[in-house]
Amino acid sequence: MMKLRRILAFLAAVLCLTYAQLAQAVPQDSFHEKYRLVQVIVLSRHNIRAPFNGPDSSLSKTTDHAWHDFGVAAGELTPRGAQMEEYMGRYFRQYVDQEGLFAAEYLPEKNDIRFAANGFQRTIATAQNFAKGFLPGLDVGVDYRGDVGDADPTFLPGTAGHKEAFAAANRAEVEALGGSSKLLQDIVPGIKLAAKVLDRPETDTAEVTAAVDDELRISESFRPLMKACDALTLQYYELGADNAAFGHKLSFKEWQEIAAVKDLGIHLCRNVPTLSRALSRPLLSVIQEELNTRQRRFTFLCGHDINIASVMGAMEVKNTSLPETIEQESPIGCKIVVEEWEDRTGESFINLKLIYPKSDQLAKAEPLTAVNPPEAVPLHLQNIRANEDGLITMQDFQQRLTDAIVSDAELMGIHY
């Protein structure tokens, strides 16, 4: 009898554990009693790539140290970048399945899912590897314009065609940030560190300018240092902190200071609103179109750091620090996630967040799972108040997109 009681107690414990696991898999909190997830749009930066300069280019002139061999051509997605993006796709699939976006054993139907990318190898390959994790075993096509290597103006539209008021607004907004001298002063710690790591004299910024008029302008003399700091940041992701700085041991904060040097231009793309709207208008239009495509359930758009920064600037995302990453502007592999939630009355709401692999997850090539998730930072918009559940109305979000699109279009003489 005692043995039977032990067996029954064991079975009861197993049943309780199984029930608890199921309860976790299907959220039962008050939020999920009120809302259901109906659509997700992801705007992604590509994952880890090789530096843009090979051993025979200007990058080799920035130091006598030997740069890491990334094993791929300049600017291409590395094997580690591909693996980390597959992990990210797998993580996203687990998340949307848990939230009930797809039924069990889901197979996509026509127009349910869209994958698109700028026409470069690193962006196309990032989308392909995300899809590999998100829809394992399926051959998912990635849309891109032209041949591989052709820039798509949706992602890289440039600023040509704007009226003089465009340049005047940009100049005023840069001055509001403190002007070129303040922008350079803010990254002096990184400039000093780079000189130490590269074993080179400290770069003299007396003649360096960072400005925006009809386009973004940073002195050519400063660009080699920016490229070197970019390469150091990428070495961190491939080699880890202890091996990436040519024998120098840097703290996490010091790595952030190195990354800030290479992100000077990206900082301007985020914080000069008129420029932000110009660089993001085509993508904002695509996001709006995707939201209005009723059959669409999941969209993945892959571009660059400039896309993340300019879209956040145009949407007027409040500034927030990004934990666990050495890149504070647009971390590599990061994603702006636009989630549409529907309440019981059929009204739609938007949840915004930035999801990115932590720097040390990249450096250690760690799988991204529910136990070891990527970082997720809520994004809040200026002058738009969220409801008690942290969501904003679809109407408010659509209006913010429209305002940004129309504002830039008017500076090109286009009237909606």
GULUMPA-480751 format. One record per residue: x, y, z negated of N, C-alpha, C, CB in turn; residue in three letters. Coordinates in steps of 0.05 Angstrom, whole numbers, plus 32768, in hexadecimal, padded with zeros to 4 digits. Glycine has a CB too. Layout:
<pts>
XYZXYZXYZXYZALA...
</pts>
This chain:
<pts>
80117FE880008000800080008012801980007FED80007FE7MET802780197FEF803980307FEE804680358009804E802C7FD9MET804E801F8017805A802280318047802E804580658007803BLYS802D802680448019803080568014804E80527FFF80208052LEU80148056803880118072803280288083803E800F80778014ARG80408078803C8057808780478055808A806580718078803FARG804B8074807280488075808F8033808A809780408059809BILE801C808A80888007809D808E801080BA80897FEE8097807DLEU801F80BD8074802980D8806E803C80E28083803780D88053ALA804D80CF808E805F80D680A3805080DE80BD807280BE80A9PHE803B80CE80C4802C80D480DB801D80EF80D9801780BE80E1LEU801380F580C18006810E80BC801A812580C07FFA810F80A0ALA8032812180B68047813680B9804D813B80D68060812F80A9ALA804F812580E6805581288102803F813781108058810C810FVAL80258130810A800F813E8116800E815B810F7FF48130810DLEU8015816280F68015817E80EE802B818D80FD801A818080D0CYS8043818081018059818D810F80518191812C8072817C810DLEU8044817D8139803C817F815580288195815880308165815FTHR801481978145800081AC8147800D81C881447FEB81A88131TYR802181CA8132802F81E3812E803E81EB8147804281E18116ALA804A81D88154805981DE816D804681E78183806881C58176GLN802F81DB8185801B81E38198801081FF8192800481CF8199LEU800D820581798003821F81718018823481787FFE82208152ALA8032822E817680468240817E80468244819C806182378174GLN8042822E81AB8042823081C8802C824181D38041821381D4ALA8014824181C67FFE825181CF7FF8826581B97FE5823F81D4VAL8001827E81BD7FFE829281A87FE28295819E800982AD81B2PRO7FDE829781847FC4829981787FC082B381697FC082818165GLN7FD282C6816C7FD082DF815D7FBA82F181687FEB82EE815DASP7FB58307815A7F9F831881627FA38325817D7F9B832E814CSER7FBD832B81847FC38337819E7FB9832581B47FE1833C81A1PHE7FBF830B81B27FB782F981C87F9A82F281C77FC882DF81C6HIS7F8C82F881B27F6F82F581B27F62830C81C17F6482F58195GLU7F70832281C47F65833A81D27F6E833C81EF7F6D835381C3LYS7F86833281F67F92833782107F9C831D821D7FA8834B820FTYR7F9C831D82377FA9830782467FBC8313825B7F9482F48253ARG7FD2830682607FE6830F82737FDD8307828F80028303826DLEU7FDC831B82A17FD2831582BC7FE6831B82D27FB9832682C1VAL7FFB832A82CC800F833082E18029833A82D48004834582F5GLN803F833382E18059833C82D8806A834582F08068832582C9VAL8075835D82ED80878368830280A2836C82F5807C8383830EILE80B78362830180D2836382F780E48373830B80DE834782F1VAL80EF83898301810483978311811F8391830480FE83B68312LEU813083828312814883788307816183858313814A8359830BSER8175838783028190838C830C819D8371831281A2839D82F8ARG81AE8370832681BC8357832B81CD834E831381CF835A8344HIS81D58335831281E5832B82FC8203832F830281DF830D82F7ASN8214832282F38231832782F5823C832483118241831482E2ILE824A8339831A8256833983358274833D8332824A834F8347ARG828383388347829F833F834882A2835D834C82AE8330835FALA82B88369834382BD8386834882BC838C836682D7838F833BPRO82B883A5836C82B683AD838882D083AE839782A883C7838APHE82E683AC8388830183AF8394831183958392831083C68388ASN831C838C83A7832D837483A68349837B839E832D836683C2GLY835B8367839E8377836C83948387837F83A5838583518393PRO8380838383BE838F839583CF838383B183D18391838983EBASP836F83B783C1836283D083C2836B83E383AC834483CD83C2SER835C83F983A98364840D8395836284038378835284258398SER835283EE8373834F83E48358836A83DA834E833B83CD8357LEU837A83CD835F839483C3835783A883D9834F83A083B2836DSER83A283F2835883B38408835283AD8415833783B1841D8368LYS8398840C832A839084198311839F840D82F983728415830CTHR83AD83F682FD83BC83EA82E883D183D682F483AA83DB82D3THR83E683D182E583F983BC82ED83F083A082E4841483C282E2ASP83DC839F82D383D2838582CB83C3837782E283BF838982B2HIS83C2835D82E083B4834D82F58396834B82EE83C1833182F8ALA8385835483008369835282FC8360833582FF835983648310TRP834B832E82F08340831382F28336830C830E8329831082DEHIS833B82F48317833082EA8330831482DF832B834382D4833CASP830082ED833582E482E6833182DB82CF834382D282FE8335PHE82EB82C7835682E582B0836682D282B5837D82DA829B8355GLY82C982CE838082B682D4839682C082EE83A3829982D6838CVAL82B482F583B982BC830E83C682B3832683B682AF831083E3ALA82BF833D83BB82B9835683AD829B835C83AE82C9836D83B8ALA829083618396827483698394826083528394826D837B83AAGLY82698339839782578322839882518317837D8262830C83AAGLU823A830B837A823182FE8361824582E7835B821482F38363LEU824E82E68342826082D1833A825182B88332827282DB8322THR825E82A183318251828983288244828C830C826482718328PRO8252829A82FA8247829F82E0822E82B082E1825C82AC82CDARG822F82C482F3821782D582F7820082C58301821E82EC830AGLY820582B3831381F082A2831E81E48290830881FA82908335ALA81F5828482F881EC827382E381DB828282CE8204826582D5GLN81E5829982C681D682A982B381BB82B282BD81E782C282AAMET81BA82B782D781A082C082E3818D82A882E481A482CC82FEGLU8197829082E98186827982E8817B827582CC8195826082F2GLU818C827882B881838277829C816D828B8297819A827C8289TYR817082A382A2815C82B8829E814282B182AB816682D382A9MET814382A582C3812B829D82D0811C828782C18131829382ECGLY812C827482B68120825F82A58113826B828C8136824B829DARG8120827E82808115828B826880FB8299826F8129829F825CTYR80FA82A8828580E282B6828C80CB82A3829280E782C882A5PHE80D1828C829E80BC827982A480B0826E828A80C7826282B5ARG80C18268827780B7825E825D80A68274825080CF8257824AGLN80AE828D8253809E82A28246808382A5825380AE82BD8249TYR808282A7826E806882AB827B805682938278806C82B28299VAL8062827B8277805182638272804582648256806382498275ASP8055826C8243804B826E8227803482838226806182768214GLN803782988236802282AD8235800B82A78247802E82C7823EGLU800B828F82557FF4828682647FF1829382807FDC828C8255GLY8007829F828A800582AA82A58001829582BA801E82BB82ACLEU800E827E82B6800B826782C88000824F82B98026826082D5PHE7FF0823F82C87FE7822682BC7FFD821282BC7FCE821C82CCALA7FF981FC82AD800D81E682AC801181DB82C8800381D08299ALA802A81D482CE803281C982E8802B81DC82FF802481AE82ECGLU802D81F682FB8025820A830F803782088327802782268302TYR802A820A833E8038820D8358802E82268365803481F4836ALEU80408238836E8036825283788027824F8392804E8264837DPRO8012825F83958003826183AD800C827A83BC7FE4826283A8GLU8004827C83D5800C829383E6800482AD83D87FFF82918401LYS801882BF83D7801482DA83CC801382DB83AD7FFC82E683D7ASN801582C483A0801682C48382802F82D18378801382A88378ASP804582CB8385806082D2837B807082DF8392806F82B98370ILE807F82F3838A80908300839E80AC830483938084831B83A7ARG80C082FD83A380DC8302839C80E8831383B380ED82E78399PHE80F4832A83AB80FF833C83BF8119834883B380EB835383C7ALA812B835083C58145835A83BC8151836D83D08159834383B6ALA8163837E83C78173838D83D98184837983EA818683A283CAASN818E83828401819A8370841481B78367840E8199837B842EGLY81C1836B83F681DC836383F081DD834783E481E9837783DCPHE81F4833A83E781F6831E83DD81F0831D83BF8212831383E2GLN81FA833083AF81F6832E839281D983308389820783438384ARG81CA8341839881AE83448391819D832D839B81A3835F839CTHR81A2832483B38193830D83BE819982F483AD819B830883DCILE81B282F083A781BA82D8839781AE82D9837B81D882D58396ALA81AD82F1836F81A182F48355818482EB835681A38311834ATHR817582F5836A815982EE836D815682CF8372814C82FD8384ALA816782C48382816682A88388816B8297836E817A82A0839DGLN817E829F835E8184828F8346816F82938331819F8297833CASN816482AB832F814D82AF831C8136829C8325814482CD831CPHE8130829C833F811B828B83498120826D83448117828F8367ALA813A826683458141824A8340813A82428324816082468345LYS813E825483108137824E82F58119825182F08146826082E2GLY810D826482FE80F0826A82FA80DE8255830680EA82858305PHE80E6824C831E80D68238832D80E88221833580C882458346LEU80F182118322810581FB832880FA81E7833C810D81ED830EPRO810C81E0834E810481CC836280F581D7837A80F481B78355GLY80EF81F1837A80E081FC839080F3820E83A180C8820D8386LEU80EF820F83BB80FE821F83CD80F0823A83CF8102821283E9ASP80F9824E83C080EB826883BF80FB827B83D080E9827283A2VAL80EE828783E380FB829B83F580FD82B683E780EC829D840FGLY811382C483ED811782DF83E3811682F283FB813382E183D4VAL8104830583FA81018319840F8117832E840D80E68326840EASP8124833484248137834A842581378354844281538342841CTYR813E836D8445813D837B845F81578379846D81348398845BARG815783728487816F837284988181835A8492817E838B8493GLY819A835D849881AE8348849381BA834B847781C4834984A8ASP81C68336846D81D48337845381EA834C845681E0831B844BVAL81EA835E844381FD8374844481F1838F844C8214836E8457GLY81D8838E845681CA83A6845E81BB83B2844681B683A18475ASP81BF83CB844181B183D9842B819483DE843281C083F38423ALA818383D88420816683DD8424815F83F88417815583C68417ASP8153840A8427814D8425841C813884248406814384368432PRO812A840E84028118840C83EB8129840D83D2810883F283EDTHR8140840083D28151840083BA8166841683BA815F83E583B8PHE8170841E83D28184843283D4817B844783E881A0842683DCLEU8168845883E0815C846B83F4816E848383FA8142847483EAPRO8181848983E9819084A283EC817F84BA83E6819A84A48409GLY818984D283EB817B84EB83E4817884FE83FB818984F983CDTHR817F84F58413817D8506842B815F850E8430818984F98443ALA815C8525843B8141852D84448132853E8430813185158449GLY813E8544841881308554840481358572840A813B854D83E8HIS8122858284008124859F8403813885AA83EF810885AC83FFLYS813E85C483F3815285D283E2814985D183C4815685EE83EBGLU812F85D183BF812685D083A4812F85B78395810785D283A3ALA813485A283A4813E85898398815A858D838C813F857383AEPHE816C8599839B8187859E8390818785B28379819985A983A7ALA817685C6837B817485DA8365816A85CD834B816285F1836DALA815685BC834E814C85AE83368161859C832A8133859E833DALA816F858D833B8185857C8331819A858B83218191856C8348ASN81A385A2832D81B785B2832081AE85BB830481BF85CA8331ARG819585C48303818A85CE82E9818985B882D5816F85DB82EEALA818285A082DE817E858982CB819A857F82C1816F857382D8GLU81AE858082D281C9857982C981D3858E82B481DD857882E1VAL81CD85A782B981D585BC82A581C785B7828B81CF85D882B0GLU81AE85AE828C819F85A8827381AB85928263818285A1827AALA81BA8580827181C9856B826381E38574825781CE85548276LEU81EB858D825D8204859882538218859D8269820F8586823FGLY8211859582818223859A829882398585829A822F85B58296GLY824A858882AE825F857582B382728572829C826F857E82CCSER827A8587828F828D85858279828385758262829585A1826FSER82698578825B825D85698245825B854B824D82418574823ELYS8253854682658251852A826E826C851C826C82468529828BLEU828185298274829C851D827382A6851B825782AF852D8285LEU82A0852F824782A8852F822B829C8517821C829F8548821CGLN8284850F8223827784F98216828584DE821B825A84F7821FASP829484DC823182A184C2823782BF84C38233829B84BB8254ILE82C984D8822682E584DA822082F084C2821182EB84F48211VAL82E184B881FC82EB84A081EE82F18489820182D7849781D9PRO82DF8484821582E3846F822882FB8474823A82CB846A8238GLY82FE848D8242831584958253832F848F8245831384B3825BILE83318496822B83498491821B834E847382198347849E81FFLYS833984648213833C844782108345843A822B8322843A8207LEU833A8443824183418438825B835F843C8260833084458271ALA83698454825983868459825D83978445824D838D84768255ALA838E843F8235839C842C8224839B841082308390842C8208LYS838484078238838083EC8242838F83E8825D836383E68245VAL838D83FC826E839983FB828983B784018288838B840D829CLEU83C1840B827283DD8413826F83E38428828483F083FB8272ASP83D3843D828583D68453829783D3846D828883C1845182AFARG83DD8483829283D9849D828483BB84A3828483E884B38292PRO83B284B1826F839684B9826D838E84CB8284839184C78252GLU837784C58290836D84D582A6836784F1829D835484C782B3THR8371850582AC836B852182A68351852882B28382853382B0ASP833E853082A28323853682AC831F855482B1830E852D8298THR8334856482AF8332858182B28326858982CC834D858E82AEALA832D857A82E18323858082FC830C856E83058339857F8310GLU8303855D82F382EE854A82FA82D2855782F682F0853082E9VAL82C08552830982A5855C830682918545830B82A08572831ATHR827B854782FC826485358300824C854783048261852182E7ALA82418546831C822B855983228217854B8334823785718330ALA81FF8558833681EA8550834881DF8569835581D4853F8339VAL81DF8569837081D0857E837E81BE856F839381E48592838DASP81C6856F83AC81B6855F83BF81BC854183BC81BB856883DBASP81D1853A83AD81D8851E83A781E9851D838F81E6851183C0GLU81EE8505838582008501836E821D8505837781FC84E58361LEU822D851583688248851B836F825A85178357824B8537837BARG826D85058359828285018344829D85028353827F84E68335ILE82B08511834882CA8516835582D684FB835D82DC85258342SER82E084FB837682EE84E38380830584DB836F82F784E8839DGLU831384EE8363832A84E78352832384D7833983388501834ASER830984D88331830184CA831982F684AE832082EB84D9830BPHE82F084A9833982E3848F834082F58477833B82DB8490835DARG830F8478834083208460833A831E8457831D833D84668341PRO831D846A830A831A846382EE82FE845782E9831E847C82DCLEU82E9846282F582CF845682F282CE843982FC82BA84678301MET82DB8434831382DC8419831E82EC8406830C82E8841A833ALYS8302841183008312840082EE830183F982D5832C840F82E5ALA82F2840C82CA82E1840682B382CB83F382BA82D6842082A7CYS82C183F582D282AD83E282DC82B983C682DC82A383EA82F8ASP82D283C382E782DF83A982E882E5839E82CD82F983AC82F8ALA82EC83AF82BA82F183A6829E82D7839B829282FC83BD828DLEU82C183A9829782A783A0828C82A083858297829183B58293THR82A5838182B1829F836782BE82B1835282B382A1836A82DCLEU82CA835882AE82DD834582A282D3833C828682F98350829FGLN82C7834F827782BC8348825D82A78331826082AE83618250TYR829683348274828183208278828C83058282826C832A828DTYR82A28306829082AD82ED829B82C182E0828882BB82F282B5GLU82D082F0827882E682E6826882E182E8824A82FF82F5826FLEU82CE82F9824282CA82FE822582DC8315821C82D182E58215GLY82D48320820582E1833881FA82FF833581F582D4834181E1ALA8307831D81EC8323831981E48336831781FC8325830081D4ASP832B83118213833D830D822B833983218241833882F18235ASN83278334823E8320834582548330835F82568303834C8252ALA833E83678241834A83818240836983808241834183908227ALA8374836C824F8390836A825483A0836A823A839A83828265PHE8397835A822783A58357820D839D836A81F883C283598212GLY838D837E81FE8384839181EA836A838681DD837F83AD81F6HIS8367838981C3834F838181B5833D839981B083568372819ALYS8326839981BD831383AF81BA82FB83A781AA830B83BA81D5LEU82F083B9819A82D883B5818C82C083B681A082D483C98175SER82A983AE8197829183AF81A8828B83CC81AF827883A2819APHE828E83DE819C828983FA81A1829D840581B6828B840B8187LYS82B683FC81B482CA840581C882C383FB81E482E683FC81BFGLU82B983E381E582B083D981FF829983EA820A82A883BB81FDTRP828783F281F8827284048201827D841E820C825E840A81EAGLN829284288200829F8441820982AC843D822582B3844B81F5GLU82B88426822982C38420824482AD841F825982D284048243ILE8297841282528280841082658274842B826B826B83FD825AALA8274843D825882688457825C827784678271826984678242ALA82918462827582A08470828A8296846882A682BE846A8287VAL8293844E82AA828A844582C4826C844C82C9828E842782C8LYS825D845282B48241845882B6823B847682B88232844C829FASP824F848782BC824A84A482BD823584AB82D2826484B282C3LEU823784A082EA822384A582FF8208849A82F8822D849A8319GLY8208848282ED81EE847682E581E0848682D081F3845982DCILE81F0849182BE81E484A382A981D684BA82B681FB84AD8296HIS81E284C682CA81D584DC82D881BC84D382E781E884E982ECLEU81BC84BC82F381A584B18301818D84AD82EE81AC8497830FCYS819384A782D5817E84A382C1817484BD82B68188849182ABARG818684D182B2818084E882A1817C850282B1819584EC828EASN817E850182CB8177851882DC815D851182EA818E851F82F1VAL8146851B82DF812C851182E88127851483068117851F82DAPRO812E852A83128129852E832E8138851A833F8130854B8337THR815185158338816185008345815584E58341817E8501833CLEU814C84DF8328814084C58322812884BF8334813784C48305SER811784D3833780FF84CF8348810684CB836580ED84E78345ARG811B84D9836F812384D5838B812E84B98390813884EA8392ALA813E84AF837D814A849583818137847E837C81628493836FLEU81218483836E810F846D836780F5846E8375810B846D8349SER80EF8483838480D48485839080CC846C83A080D3849D83A2ARG80DD846283B280D4844A83C180CD843283AF80E9844183D5PRO80DE842E839A80D98417838880C0841C837780F184138376LEU80BC8435836E80A3843A835F808A8435837080A384588356LEU808C843B838A80768435839C80718417839E807B844183B8SER80878407839F808583EA83A0807883DF838780A183DD83A5VAL808183E98370807583E08356805883E68356808483EE833EILE805083FE835F803484058360802483F38373803084228368GLN803083ED838A802383DB839D802083BF8391803383D983B7GLU803483B583838032839B8377801C839A8361804D8393836AGLU801A83AF8351800583B0833D7FE983AF834A800883C9832CLEU7FE783BA83627FCD83BB83707FC883A383817FCC83D48381ASN7FDB839083837FD7837783927FCB8363837F7FF2836D839ETHR7FB2835F83807FA38350836C7FAC8333836B7F8683528371ARG7FB3832783817FBB830B83817FD7830783757FBA82FF839DGLN7FE7831C837480028319836A80028314834C801383328371ARG801383018344801582FB8328803182FF831D800C82DE8322ARG804582FC832E8061830083258071830C833C806D82E6831BPHE807F832283378090832F834B80AB833383408083834B8354THR80C0832C835080DB8330834880E98340835D80EA83148344PHE80F3835883558101836A8367811E836D835D80F383868369LEU81328368836D814D83698364815D837F8372815B834E8367CYS816883918361817983A6836C819183AB835B816983C0836DGLY819583C3835281AE83CB834681AA83DC832D81BF83DB835AHIS81C083E3832081BF83F4830881B2840F830E81DA83F882FCASP81B78419832681AC8433832D818D8431832F81B7843C8348ILE8182841A833781658416833881598416831C815F83FD8346ASN81668407830A815C840682EE815C842282E2816D83F382DDILE8173843082E58176844B82D98162845F82E48192845482DCALA8160846082FF814F8474830B8131846F8306815484758329SER812984558306810D844F83008106845782E3810884318305VAL8118845182D18113845982B58112847782B28129844D82A2MET8124848582C1812384A282C0810984AD82CC813A84AE82CFGLY810184A282E380E884AC82F080CF84A682E080E684A0830CALA80CF848F82D280B8848982C280B8849782A780B7846A82BDMET80CE84A682A280D184B5828980D184A2827080BB84CA8286GLU80E2848D827280E5847B825C80F58489824680F384618265VAL80EB8487822D80F98494821781158487821380E9849281FDLYS81298497820D8143848C82088144847B81EF815784A38205ASN8152846481F18154845281DB816F844481DD813D843E81D9THR817C843E81C78195842F81C8818F841281CE81A4843181ADSER81A1840581DC819E83E981E481B083D881D481A383E68203LEU81A683C781C281B783B681B181C4839F81C181A783AB819APRO81DA839681B781E8837E81C081F1837F81DD81D5836781BDGLU81F6839781E7820183998202821583B0820381EA839F8217THR822B83AB8212823F83C08215823783D58229825A83B4821DILE822383CF823A821983E2824E81FF83EE8243821483D4826AGLU82008408823E81E98416823281D68423824681F3842A821FGLN81DD8423826081CC842F827481BA841A828281DD843E8289GLU81C68407828F81B883F3829F81C883D9829D81B383FB82BDSER81C583CA828781D683B2828381D4839F829B81CD83A3826APRO81EA839182A081EA837F82B781D5836982B28206837382BBILE81C7836282C781B2834E82C58199835782B781BC833682B6GLY8196837182B1817F837A82A28166837C82B4818483968295CYS814F837C82A78136837D82B58122839082A8812A836182B7LYS811783A382B8810083B182AE80E8839F82B480FC83CD82BDILE80D98399829F80C2838782A180A88396829D80C48370828CVAL8097839582B1807D83A182B08068838B82AE807783B482CAVAL805B838A8297804783758292802B83818293804C83678277GLU8019837582A17FFD837E82A17FED836A828F7FF1837E82BEGLU7FE18375827B7FCF836682697FB2836F826C7FD98369824BTRP7FA0835D826C7F84836382707F74835C82567F7883538288GLU7F63836E824E7F53836882367F39835A823E7F4D83828226ASP7F298355822A7F118345822F7EFC835382407F04833D8215ARG7EFF836E82427EEC837D82537EF68380826F7EE783998247THR7F0E837682757F1A8378828F7F2B839182937F04837882A3GLY7F2F83A1827E7F4083B882817F5D83B0827F7F3A83CD826AGLU7F6E83BD82907F8A83B582927F9C83C982827F9383B482AFSER7FB183BD82767FC483CD82677FE083C482707FC083C98248PHE7FF483D58269800F83D08272802183CE8259801983E68285ILE803383BA8259804983B88246806383B982558046839D8235ASN807583CB824B808F83CE825880A583C68245809283EC8261LEU80B983B9825080D183B2824080E983AE825380CC83988230LYS810083B08246811983AB8254812583918249812E83C38252LEU812A837D825A81358364825181508360825E8122834C8258ILE81648358824E817F83558259818E83408249818E83708259TYR81A18332825681B28320824781C58330823581C2830D825APRO81C98327821D81DC8335820B81F88331821781DA832981EELYS82098344821182248343821D8233832982158235835B8214SER8230832181FC823E830981F3823182EF81FE823F830781D5ASP821782F08204820B82D98212821782D6822E81EC82DD8214GLN821C82EC823B822982EA8255824682E08253822983068263LEU825482EB823F827082E4823C827482C78235827D82F58227ALA826082BB82278261829F821F8251828D82318258829C8203LYS824482988246823382898258821F8279824982448277826AALA82118285823681FE8277822581E38274823481FB8285820AGLU81D6825D823381BB825B823D81A8826D822E81B1823E823BPRO81958279823C8181828A82308168827A822B817B82A38243LEU816082788211814A82688209813A827781F48154824D81FETHR8124826A81EB8114827681D68124827881BC80FB826681D1ALA8137826681B98148826781A1815F827B81A48154824B819BVAL8168827E81BD817E829181C3817482A481DA8198828281CBASN816182B681D3815582C681E9816682DD81F1813A82D081DFPRO816182E88209816E830182108162831881FF81698307822EPRO816F832F82008165834681F1814C835181FF817B835C81EEGLU8139835A81EF8120836681FA811B838081EB8108835381F7ALA811C839681F9811883B181ED80FF83BD81F8813183C381F3VAL80EC83C481E780D383D281F180DA83EC81FE80BF83D681DAPRO80CC83F3821380D0840D822180B7841E821C80D58409823FLEU80BB8437821380A58449820E80A88461822080A5845281F0HIS8091846B822A80918481823D808B849B822F807D847C8253LEU809A84B08237809584CB822C807884D4823180A984DF8238GLN806C84DF821C805184EB821E803B84D88226805385018232ASN803F84BE8222802A84AB82258029849A820C802E8498823FILE8012849B81FF800F848D81E58005847181E97FFD849D81D2ARG8012845E81DD8009844281DE7FF2843E81CB8020842E81D8ALA7FE2842981D07FCC842381BE7FD7841481A57FB6841281CCASN7FC6840B81947FCE83FE817B7FDD83E481807FB683F9816AGLU7FDA83D981987FE883C0819F800283C581AF7FD583AE81AFASP800A83DE81B2802383E481C0802083E581DE803783D081B9GLY800783E681E9800383E682057FFA8402820F7FEF83D1820ELEU8000840882287FF5842182337FE184198249800C8433823FILE7FCF842B824F7FBA842582627FC68423827E7FA384398261THR7FBA8413828F7FC2841182AB7FC0842C82B87FB283FC82BAMET7FAA843B82B17FA6845582BD7FBD846882B77F8C846182B3GLN7FC68468829E7FDD847A82967FF6847282A57FE184798278ASP7FFB845782A78014844E82B48013845582D28018843082AFPHE7FFD844F82DE7FFA845582FB7FFE847383007FDF844B8306GLN7FF3848382EF7FF584A082F2801284A982EF7FE384AF82DEGLN8021849C82DD803D84A382DA804D849C82F38049849482C1ARG8047848582FF8054847E8318804D8491832E804C84618320LEU803384988330802A84AA8345803784C68342800C84AC8345THR803884D0832A804484EA8325806184EB832E804284F18307ASP807084D58328808C84D48330808F84D3834E809A84BC8323ALA807E84C3835B807F84C08378807884DA8386806B84AA8381ILE806384E7837D805A8500838A806E85168385803E8508837FVAL80798517836D808C852C836780A4852C837A8096852A834ASER80AE8514838080C58512839280BC851783AF80D384F78390ASP80A5850C83B6809C850F83D28099852C83D98081850083D6ALA808F853D83C6808C855983CC80A6856783D1807E856683B4GLU80BC855D83C580D6856983CA80E2856083E580E9856183B4LEU80D4854E83F280DB8546840D80C78551842280DD85278410MET80B48561841880A1856C842A808B8559843280AE85768443GLY8088854384228073852F8427805C85358414807E85118423ILE80448537841F802D853D840E801A8525840D801F85568418HIS8013851D83F58000850683F27FE4851083F1800784F683D8TYR
</pts>
